Amino acid sequence: MQTLSAQISCSHIIEIIYHKDPDLLYNLGLCYVDLGQLDQGRELLHRCLQFAPRTV
């Protein structure tokens, strides 16, 4: 099982690679919110809205 820090590092890698995929940004944003990292979650959800306004 991965530690929380390893999971967060992986999410940063995913964010960098798929920074324009609205579905991924939405799901990753919700994951950050669930982890209590509201600023990161809000940023990704905002970016999702820029690429696909009807997604959120």
Secondary structure as UniProt FT lines:
FT   HELIX           4..17
FT   TURN            18..20
FT   HELIX           22..34
FT   TURN            35..36
FT   HELIX           38..51
FT   TURN            53..55
//
